[in-house]
């Protein structure tokens, strides 16, 4: 397909970057299959008209509006259409992604570029690079040490690439909390308060922040910056308390915020920040408080505490009811007239993108934003040390894009948009997440991860797995997973990994349940079979590890993979130990298997007969134990 572009000089660099993705050649007018006349208009939106060998695209509000129209034009031509007409006016001024490059996985520059191209085709104009300590700070060798940090040149390269596509690459960093991986070093002692929080008021802290800002200002062309400031629950309780005595957390927090926001302005930055601490401090003493608890009453003058020009970012991805978001958007009016909303694409709870959960919690939030007139949104894409590959979040970003340009959610439209931009099946991602739902209800979060790391001898999850026929479930699921997700080479490693996980869980998911039952029944034949099955599971663990490693190296820098080697290695050794102990018991070398003598308990403290949702699992508890190295 040969295309000629008229009046598109300012867009040609981006067109050249997207040419291979869309599968067309740039030609002279006399050689083109279709001639496209481009017009920039003052109104935000796009208008596409195709009539035979002539097409026109009018756009306003930035280059991504044009690239979205171009993607739809090419799709129409590839479908053999001779005529087409599209008009779209986006709901939001800014819309895009915040991608976590700090919780173990640091995406390669080439994969960031891939995401940028696909986002441009979707019409998304913002990419926030979330880096806690994974960026280079001059003369701070321990900042991001052995973490796969981006060099200054790498950030400049990504920034220049994004600009060609009409996307703003925004630094998203932390200037107070969430700095555990840097503060663990002795070099950070002069400015450490607690394990994860900087020491407010200490001059060494502000020297560090100044160095951070100088590096960021030198690498990013954007003068917007996200300064974090969230979840600093233990602020002022460590070295600060020892040196200064007790002070109200609120006073410490706002002292620091005022100084940091001024430093940002000195560098020409317009800061934004997560807003959860305003709610947490306002709800002091509230029983069973949860972030953005609707019961929270913000002081009428709380807006005066927010430094001038700092935009609050309301984040939430846990609620399926529109009223929750509407109530909290109203409360944010006390803080600012320009609140940003941040939803989430569920990539942080295990190996698979949880797309249905993303839809369930995103659409009510976007409905509330639309009705309340919120003009800036983005989707957070957290990693949190999990096994999911963040590139799969593009399926979730298609939800944000199509809602923005259509004004509502329709799965068919999202699927078509995703196919147009990424040449992959949206429905494949919905099928892949079934690895997480052996109970068939979808209310338990991160199930496959919890089962994967469940110890075969201690069986911490076994009480919750009793009664589920996981063997049949995963035996039937694995062939289905084998047949999906292979039509797009970029996503194929992710789908292969999930298929190997399903194959493993056919044997591993209820291994401990079966082992405990055979031991209690003194069924030696069953115990011997389970000892032999340990070898099968170890082989499948090896296959999963190899598939996971292949995917990791396809998407990320090598740093961070060592954590997964440790996790897989622990599982392999535990099954080797289980086999040895079972065989020793059967041979009479052990009088008992001590771990199997213990009763299995519910991890969430329920009692027999308590009413809980079918298949509900203590996901947060178990995941926290796993990632802390306890299990």
Beta strands, then each sheet from edge to edge (+ up, - down):
strand 1: 2-6
strand 2: 25-26
strand 3: 34-40
strand 4: 45-51
strand 5: 54-60
strand 6: 83-88
strand 7: 96-100
strand 8: 126-130
strand 9: 168-172
strand 10: 224-226
strand 11: 270-274
strand 12: 311-315
strand 13: 340-344
strand 14: 376-381
sheet 1: 2+ 1+ 3+ 5+ 4- 6+
sheet 2: 7+ 8+ 9+ 10+ 11+ 12+ 13+ 14+ 7+
end
